Structure formats: structure tokens, C-alpha cells
Amino acid sequence: MPIHSPLLVVGHRGLSGHYPENTASSIKAAAEEGLSWVEVDVQPTKEGALVVTHDHTLERCSNGTGRVDEHTLLELYELDFGVWKGPQFEGESILTLEALLHLAQQYDLGINLEIKLDRSQQSDDTINSVVDNLLSTLEHCEFSSDKVVISSFCQAALREVRRQSSSVCIGVLADRLGKDHLQLIEELGAYSCHLNHFWVTETQISKLKKLGVKVWCYTVNKPHKFKHLDQVDGIFTDYPERFAGIISTKAIT
């Protein structure tokens, strides 16, 4: 089980303030910045391969068009996922989940894997397939169980994660914490709850900590404006250098 002290600073999509998000260069840069954990987004391709990208459409972060799940992995490999951030990143390829895990192992990084499934992808078959693929890939790569947290806004996906694995760490994502999230946390025995830092309250933090749940907040890019910084266990940020002096580099014991 991950243990973080005093505050875990998680690289949001790698070092995405300075590098193209969810790419190898962004992950490497986060490690070189001194981070011990990064957060990335995982979703399926047309044939069900798992790739690392946030948007369900390709336009913002690549030179492609259309939905990710309308393209095969080979078609996605033909696209450039770096040049949108700057010409110096031209030629950056999409990462598969397996490639990401090998990269994380190389740099001794913990990974928060966020499963991205929109409403069109939330059939039982799709959810079961994605979760099975994700957990199988973690096992195939022999990825350390204390270096991964699986999260999602899709509650059905998290339930399927727990159905398939009784031990993997789960993070419940919530824009605004509600009773359904608290019920899900208890139902799944969640490790953490990931909350929008704009809406989190001291009462919510206290309630979650009484449940024994870690509180991580996203996406905190202005430390001096987040009044609960000393109360939460972790934050996601695009600019970890702004947290110099409070970064937890010894995340796992």
C-alpha cells in the first residue's frame, strides 16, 4: 500500500506544463524533476488496445481527427502527439499502456492510471474488456502493486476493477464529493479520493480521513491560492516546480 509523507506532488499527465501531456517526454521530465508519482489517462483504441491519452478526440493533442476508439493502434502510431505543444516536440508518438509501465519502471515511478470512458463506452462488455486488459498488462509487466492507483469518474469501471482484483489500490474521482462517492469508497475499500481542489472543503477532508482514505486534489497549479494544502495528502499539478521544498520524493515504504 502506498505511503506518502508529508505531501505527495503528482505530475499531472507527466510534466504537462512544459511538455506534451501523457507522452514519454513528459513522463521522463517529471522523473527528472524529482517526482515519484505521475498521473496519466488510459483509454481503448478501435481494437481494444490501451493507449495513454486524455481526450476522446484527437484534435487537441495530435495532428489527427476523430475519436481515439475509431482508430487502430497502427493508425494512432502514424500521428504526431507532440508538435501541438511546440516544434521541439515534433515526432512524439502515442504511448501504449505497456510502454508506459516499462518507462515508469525504468524511472522508478508510481502511476495513477485514470480510466477514461465516456458514455458511449460504458457498456458492460467494454468496461469488462478495458479493466481486464489493464489488470492483465500490469501483471504481465510485473508492475509493483504499491506503485499503482487506478481511478476513474466511471463508477462502474471502478466496481469492475474491484471485482477482478481484491487488492489493487483504487482512487474514487469526484468533481464535488457526494453521498454516492462516500458509499463507493466504503463499498470498494478505496485507497484514495481525488477531488477538484476548487470545491473541496475542510469538512470533506476530515470525513474522508476518518474513513482512512487518502485525499488527493486536482489540478493545483497555484499553491498559494489553495488553502487546504497542509490538510490533504497529495495534489496533482502541471507545474511541480512551484511546490519546491514540499515534494515527497520518498513515496513508498
Sequence and secondary structure as in RCSB ss.txt:
>XXXX:A:sequence
MPIHSPLLVVGHRGLSGHYPENTASSIKAAAEEGLSWVEVDVQPTKEGALVVTHDHTLERCSNGTGRVDEHTLLE
LYELDFGVWKGPQFEGESILTLEALLHLAQQYDLGINLEIKLDRSQQSDDTINSVVDNLLSTLEHCEFSSDKVVI
SSFCQAALREVRRQSSSVCIGVLADRLGKDHLQLIEELGAYSCHLNHFWVTETQISKLKKLGVKVWCYTVNKPHK
FKHLDQVDGIFTDYPERFAGIISTKAIT
>XXXX:A:secstr
     S EEEEETTTTTTS TTSHHHHHHHHHTT SEEEEEEEE TTS EEE S SBSTTTSS  SBGGGS HHH
HHTS SSGGG GGGTT   EEHHHHHHHHHHTT EEEEEE   GGG SHHHHHHHHHHHHHHHHHTT  GGGEEE
EES HHHHHHHHHH SSSEEEEEESS  HHHHHHHHHHT SEEEEETTT  HHHHHHHHHTT EEEEE    GGG
 TTTTT SEEEES GGGGTTS       
